[in-house]
């Protein structure tokens, strides 16, 4: 099966430092990273309980972070030099 969709990429320039932007983003986006997604799934007994547990971790944006990847940590292993301000990425 193949699904086609359109993506809108938005770039925002900020006068704040990279760390300030990351901290603001992480504060606004909920996360299940503290317990781990697999643990959350295994510890809930119903769809309602799972939804309740996820919603209890929401923050102000309504988005949820399931995995944060530090791309800078692997880039050096393949001979690339990461830009310090662009080494963290989240999947909401």
Secondary structure, 3 states (H helix, E strand, C coil): CCCCCCCCCCCCCCCCCHHHHHHHHHHHCEECCCCCHHHHHHHCCCHHHHHHHHHCCCCCCCCEECEEEEHHHHHHHHCCCCCHHHCEEEEC
